[in-house]
Amino acid sequence: LERSWCLFEVLQTLIRAEGQKECTQSNGKQEPFLGMLFCTSSGIVNYGEASSDLSLKMGAKLASLRLENAKASCPADKK
């Protein structure tokens, strides 16, 4: 959650989650839109599979997030 493209993808997912309750899968089947899943080596945070320590660290990171400090390998992406 420090790179500009990651933050852009988070924003797009949140926007989509607001307006769309279903999405079309590659097989054409309509499925519920699950929103963003935070996946870690210990499991998916949304499903309670990650450690409480990791969940607290993510919360602290989100609470102190400053978009102007986002990193980008391409200078144009930072704008």
Secondary structure, DSSP 8 states (H G I E B T S, - for coil): --BHHHHHHHHHHHHHHHH-SEEE-TTS-EEE------EETTEEGGGT-S-HHHHHHHHHHHHT--GGG-B-SSGGGG-
